[in-house]
């Protein structure tokens, strides 16, 4: 598919083409009328050979096409692409998303999980040079995407996250930390940064081992609490597609609330910070600017896909046509 860098010159080319055609038709018409006033048609044919008249028309067409192609070249036509090596400085960030059923609560519209996914994707639009990884967790944890500079690919993976991403229910921060430490390429990094999106409701695992684990792994954990103190009921769709409320063993409707204390403790034990999710800002971007700005940046090389500007093709054809026109002018 062809695209253009400068739409102004593309518009100029599309406007100029019919105007040039009208102009040359008008010039040739006026020239023919002037000749008819000068001499009879039979005499004109003897004075001006048919070959010269033919070259006059061909040259008019050549000039029109050449000028049109020059304008197209100035518009910068792009088609095809190439890969180039690009070196940038950035930091390594692993983002963990709580995918437990409580993240389906709607106290953060449309749901906590949907709001988190939007927040991450909006941040990725501005990420330059950073390596970002993604992990989903609930009763257990799974690395969805290791650290990568392929932001487009990571964005697609974020779309696939849902409450069924981890088969085991509940919320285990212990499993999340174990999975993070097991990540081989992430474990080689000296200054590790883990950002957790969660409502803080923990149902499995113990938090007592977290301080020791975080210190031994040189990991800074930043927690973003998703939800409200008032909380909300949790709805889900069953196998028939019908919307139902989650109930406890006593058949009472479950109300999920933000448990900030758990997240504050996790952040405090690792030297990170805790912030509450807000709907009036990009939470990950705010955390990046305010808390991660002093993290040592490393240089990374990445392959960048760039569209090829092919202005040389129309410009070259136009130059050849103009040269040919001038070279054949003597035959007239």
N, C-alpha and C positions, 0 to 999 in steps of 0.2 A: 504494500500500500504506500502510495506517495503522499508525503506531507510537505509543508512549506514553512520555512523559518520566518519569513517576512510576508505577512498577508497583504501589506500595503502594495508591494510591487506585484503580487499576484493579481490583485484587483486592478492595478494599473495596466497589466498585460491584457487582461480580459476586456477592459474598456478600450484599450488602444487598438486591438486587433480589428474590430469592425470599423473603427474610425479610419484606420490606415487603408482598409479595403475601399471604403467610400471615397477617401482622398484620391487614391490612385485611379479609381474608376472615373472620378470627376476630371482629373488631369488628362487622362487619355481621351475622354469625351471632348473636352475643350480643344485639345490638340487636333483631333479629327475634324471638328467643325471649322477650325482655323484653316486647315489644309483644303477643305472643300470650298472655302471662300476664295482660296488662292488659285485653285485649278480644278478641272473636272476629274471625276473619279478615275476614268481611264488613264488620264495623264499622270495622276498621282501614283498609280500602280507602276508606271514606267519610270517615274522619278525615284520613288522609294520602293526598293525591292521587297518582296513578301518576307524574305528572311530577316530583314531589318525590323519590319513590323512585328514579326514573331519574337525577336530578341527583346524588343521594347516591352512586350507583355510579360515575358519570362523574367526580365530584370525587375519589373515592378513587383511581381510576385515574390522574387528573391529578397528584395529590400523589405517587403512587408513581413515575410517570415523571419528574416534575420533580426529585425527590430523587436518582433514579438519574442523571439528566443532570448534576446539579451535581457528583456524585462523578466522573463521566466528565470533566467540565471540569477538575477538580482534578488528574486524571491527566495532563492535557496532551496531548491527541491531536494528532499531527503527520501531515500529508499534503500533498503538493505541495512545491515548493522555489522559492527565489528566489536571485538572484545579488547579492552585496553587495561593494563595494570595501573591501579590507582593506589597510592600510599596515603593513608590518613592516620591521625592520632585519635584514640578513643579509649573507652574503658570497657571492661567486661562485666556484663550484668546478666544475672539469672533471675527470671521472673517466675514466681510460683503462684498459681491460681487455685484457690479452694473450689473444688467442684462438687462438694457435698450437697445433699438435697436442700439444706438450709439456705444455700446461695440462690435458690429459686424464689425466696421471699421478695415481695414487691414493695418493701418500704423504700428501696432505691429503684426508681422506675427505669426501664420496664420490669427488670428483676436485677438483683445484685450481680448475678453472673453476667448478664447482658451488658450492664453498665461498665463492669470491669473490662470486658473484651473491647468495648468501644474506647475506653480510656487508654488501653495499651496500644491499640491500632492508631489512635490519634498521635500518641507519642512517637511511634515508629516512623511517622511521616517526617519527623524532624531529626531523626537519629542519623548522624553522619560520622562514620569511622568507628562507631561502637560495635562490639560484638554482643549480641543479645541471644539468650537462650530461654527456653520455656519448659516449665514443668507443671504438671497437673497433680493434685493430691486430694485425697479424702481419707478413707481408712488406710490406704497405702499411697505410694507416690510413683509417678512414671515420668521419665524424661521425654517430653513430646518433641523437642528440638534442641540439640546441643548448641553451644555458642556458635553464632554465625553472623556474617555481614550481609547475608542474603535477606534483606528486610522484606522484600516482596513475598518470598517463599514463607517466611515466618508469619506474615500477615494471613496468608492462606491457612496455615496450621491453626492459628488462633480461632478462625471461623469454625473449625471442627470440634472445639472443646464444648462439652456439655455435661450435664449432671450424670451421664452414663460413661464418661471417659475412663473413670476408675471403677471397676466392678465392685470393689469392697466399699461398703458404706461407712459412715462416720467421718471423723476428722482426726488425723494423727500427725501432729507436728514432728513427732519423733521420726516417723517414716519419711517425712519430707526432708529432714536434715540428713538422715542416713542416705537417701537417694542423691542428695546434693554432693555429699562427700564422696560417694561412689563414682560420680561422674569423672572419668579419667582425665579428660582434657581440662575440666574445670578445677580439678584437684591440683594441677600443676601450677596454677596461678597463685602468686604470693598474696595479693590483696583481693580477696573474694567479696563480691557484693551480691547479696540475696535480697530480693524484694518480694514480700508476701502480701497478696491480696486475700483477706479472709474476714469472716464475721467473728472469729475468735472462739467459736463454740467447739471445744475439744471433747471428744467422746472416747478416744482410745489413746493408749500410750501415756507415758509419764513425762512431765516437764523437768523433773529433778536432774536429769542427765544433760540437759541442754547447755547449761553454762560451761561444763567441762568440754563438751563436744565443740562448741563454737570457738572457744579459746584455742583449742589444739589445732583447729583447722584454719585459723586466721580469717575467720569469716565475719563480715559485718552484715547484720540483718536489719532491714528496714521494713516495718510493718504498716500497712494501710488498712485500717478498719472499715469494713463495708457493712453498712446497716445503720439502724437507729436504736436508741434506748427503748423506745416504745415498741419496736418490732413489728412483725407482720405474720400472718398465717402463711402457710406454704402450700401452693397448689402444684399439681403435676398431672400429666396425661397418662392414663393407664393404657393397657394393650389395645383397648377398643377405641382409643382416641378421646375418651371422655375425661373431662377435667375433674379432679378430685382433690380434697384437702388431706394433708398428712395428719394422722391421728396417732396418739400414743397407745400404750397397751390397755389403758382404761377407756379407750375410744373417745378421749378428749382431744379437741383440736389443738395442735401444736402451734405455739407462737414462738418464732425465732427472734431473738434480740441480739444486738451487738454486745459481745463480751470483750470489752477493751482491756481489762486487766491482764488477760492471758497474753495478748499481743504486746502490751507494754513491757511485760516481764521478758518476753523473748527478745525484744529490741534492746532492752537495757542490759541484758547479759552479754550481748555481743558488741556493744558500743555503737549500736545503730539508733534510730529514732522511730517514734510512732506518730502517725498522723491519721486523722479521720477522713474518710472519703467524702468529698464534696461534689455536688452536681454542677456547681458554677465555675469549675476550672478543670484543667487537665492535671489530675493528681500526680501522675507519674512524671510529667514534665516539671511540675513544681518541686517535687522531691529531687529530681535530677539537678535543677538549677540551685536549690537551696542547700542540699545536703551532700550531693555527690561531686560538687565542683572541685573539691580539693583532693579527690582521689587521683593518684598518679596515672597518667595516661601512657599508653604504649602504642607503638607504631604497628599498624597492620596493613598488609597488602591485600587488595581485593580486585577482582575482575569486574570492570564496569562495562555494561552494554551501551554502546552509543550508535545512534543512527548516522549513516554516512551521508554527508552533504555532496550531492552530485551536480553542483552548479557548472562544473567543467564541461559536462556533456552538451547542454544547450548552448553554452557560450562558445564551445569549440565548433559546433555546427554552424552557428551564426557567423563566426569569423571566416570559416571556409566558404560560406555562401557569398560573403562580401568580397573576399579575394577573387572568387570565381566571376562574380559580376564585373569587377574592375578589369580582370584579365580578358574577358570576352567583349569588353566595350568596344574594342577596335574593330570587331566584325560588323558593327552596325553601319 
